[in-house]
């Protein structure tokens, strides 16, 4: 990350712009840094100025001592848009998609929004999400970062064997370093239910994408986001999972942004 911009509360945000075309800000999900979306940004860079950034509390970006809020992260996106000329398209993956939708609904100069498998559910989960939120807050307050990571991985459906393998992986220390930001993604997801009024409030084109190889509920949720948006479009990328391949996603995003009017 070779550039910095200050958010409204003074938090420095590290970002990088790939390409010189119309701006598109790429918003990562839980445990992602700007490097996570760099392959996608490079794949878009011949037609767009794709911006990757470390969300606050991650990588080379700063943070505040007080608890983060969704409003602060929306202000972060506003600062990035301002640094890129005052208007942009947004793309968000997973919980980053929820943040992108909320940023667009806040009135920022955004003229197209694309999201990939934003993990909203369509039905009540019997309080499982509330239990997760409470337990996550407890673990992070005690600085039990590894346990917080395990809790999150369990929520996403990883088996105990997979979690044990993750603990032994070289990337575990890096994930522990940014584990406190799991609370930020939890906040942006709210109670986990799709707030249909959110996409319904968006006047700009919205593209909601899911992978064909993932769980059916992800496709149902992605379709519901598109159906709720006045100018929504739903697409499935066959063979793709939640870890979508940049080379597969980039052509779809480029076509959407080309035809739906990203502003420079």
Residue pairs with C-beta under 8 A, 6 or more apart in sequence:
1 14
1 15
1 16
1 34
1 52
1 53
1 54
1 59
1 60
2 16
3 14
3 15
3 16
3 17
3 83
4 12
4 13
4 14
4 15
4 60
5 12
5 13
5 15
5 79
5 80
5 82
5 83
6 12
6 13
6 79
7 13
7 56
7 72
7 75
7 76
7 78
7 79
8 72
8 75
8 78
8 79
9 64
9 72
9 75
10 64
11 56
11 61
11 62
11 63
11 64
11 72
11 76
12 61
12 62
13 53
13 54
13 56
13 61
13 62
13 76
13 79
13 80
14 34
14 53
14 54
14 59
14 60
14 61
15 34
15 51
15 52
15 53
15 54
15 80
15 83
16 34
16 38
16 41
16 51
16 52
16 53
17 23
17 49
17 50
17 51
17 84
18 38
18 41
18 42
18 44
18 45
18 49
18 50
18 51
18 52
19 41
19 44
19 45
19 46
19 47
19 48
19 49
19 50
20 49
21 45
21 46
21 47
21 48
21 49
21 264
22 48
22 49
22 88
22 89
22 257
22 262
22 263
22 264
23 48
23 49
23 51
23 81
23 84
23 85
23 87
23 88
23 89
23 262
23 263
23 264
24 44
24 48
24 49
24 50
24 51
24 88
24 89
24 90
24 91
24 253
24 257
24 262
25 51
25 53
25 77
25 80
25 81
25 84
25 88
25 89
25 90
25 91
26 37
26 40
26 41
26 50
26 51
26 52
26 53
26 91
26 92
26 93
27 55
27 77
27 90
27 91
27 92
27 93
27 96
27 97
27 99
27 100
27 103
28 34
28 36
28 37
28 52
28 55
28 92
28 93
28 96
29 92
29 93
29 94
29 95
29 96
29 97
29 185
30 94
30 95
30 152
30 181
30 182
30 185
31 152
31 175
31 178
31 179
31 181
31 182
32 55
32 58
32 93
32 94
32 96
33 54
33 55
33 58
33 59
33 178
34 52
34 53
34 54
34 59
35 52
35 59
37 52
37 93
38 52
39 246
40 50
40 91
40 246
40 249
40 250
40 253
41 50
41 51
41 52
42 50
42 246
43 246
43 247
43 250
44 50
44 250
44 253
44 254
47 254
47 257
47 258
48 89
48 254
48 257
48 262
49 84
49 264
51 80
51 84
51 88
53 61
53 76
53 80
54 60
54 61
55 61
55 73
55 76
55 96
55 181
55 184
56 62
56 63
56 64
56 68
56 72
56 73
56 76
56 181
56 184
57 63
57 68
57 178
57 180
57 181
57 184
58 178
58 181
59 178
64 72
67 183
68 181
68 183
68 184
68 187
69 187
70 99
70 102
70 187
70 188
73 99
73 103
73 184
73 188
74 99
74 102
74 103
74 106
74 108
77 90
77 99
77 100
77 103
77 108
78 103
78 108
80 88
81 87
81 88
81 108
81 109
81 110
85 264
86 109
87 109
87 110
87 111
87 263
87 264
88 109
88 110
88 111
88 262
88 263
89 110
89 111
89 112
89 113
89 114
89 257
89 260
89 262
89 263
90 100
90 103
90 104
90 110
90 112
90 113
90 114
91 100
91 113
91 114
91 115
91 116
91 253
92 98
92 99
92 100
92 101
92 113
92 114
92 115
92 116
92 118
93 115
93 116
93 117
93 244
94 116
94 117
94 118
94 119
94 242
95 118
95 119
95 185
95 188
95 189
97 115
97 116
97 117
97 118
98 115
98 118
98 120
98 188
98 189
98 190
99 188
100 113
100 114
100 115
101 113
101 115
101 118
101 198
101 199
101 202
101 206
101 225
102 188
102 198
103 110
104 110
104 113
104 202
104 204
105 198
105 201
105 202
109 263
110 204
111 204
111 205
111 260
111 261
111 262
111 263
112 204
112 205
112 206
112 207
112 256
112 257
112 260
112 261
112 262
113 202
113 204
113 205
113 206
113 207
114 206
114 207
114 208
114 209
114 253
114 256
114 257
115 206
115 207
115 208
115 209
115 222
115 225
116 209
116 210
116 211
116 222
116 244
116 249
117 209
117 210
117 211
117 214
117 218
117 221
117 222
117 242
117 244
118 208
118 221
118 222
118 225
119 189
119 192
119 218
119 221
120 189
120 192
120 193
120 194
120 195
120 221
120 224
120 225
121 192
121 193
121 194
121 217
121 221
122 193
122 194
122 217
122 220
122 221
122 224
123 193
124 193
125 192
128 155
129 189
129 191
129 192
130 191
132 151
132 155
132 186
133 186
135 151
136 148
136 151
136 152
136 182
136 183
136 186
137 183
139 145
139 147
139 148
139 151
140 148
140 179
140 180
140 182
140 183
145 176
145 179
145 180
146 167
146 172
146 176
146 179
148 179
148 180
148 182
149 166
149 172
149 175
149 176
149 179
149 182
150 163
150 167
152 182
153 162
153 163
153 166
154 163
157 215
158 166
166 172
166 175
194 221
194 224
194 225
194 228
196 224
196 228
197 228
198 228
199 206
199 208
199 225
199 226
199 228
199 229
199 232
200 228
200 229
200 230
202 229
202 230
202 231
203 230
203 231
204 231
204 260
205 231
205 232
205 233
205 256
205 260
205 261
206 225
206 226
206 229
206 231
206 232
206 233
207 226
207 232
207 233
207 235
207 252
207 253
207 256
207 260
208 222
208 223
208 225
208 226
208 229
208 232
208 233
208 234
208 235
209 222
209 234
209 235
209 236
209 237
209 244
209 249
209 252
210 218
210 219
210 221
210 222
210 223
210 234
210 235
210 236
210 237
211 218
211 219
211 236
211 237
211 239
211 240
211 241
211 242
211 244
212 219
212 236
212 237
212 238
212 239
212 240
213 238
213 239
213 240
213 241
214 240
214 241
214 242
218 242
219 236
222 234
222 236
223 234
225 232
225 234
226 232
226 233
226 234
227 234
233 256
235 252
237 244
237 248
237 249
237 252
239 248
240 248
240 249
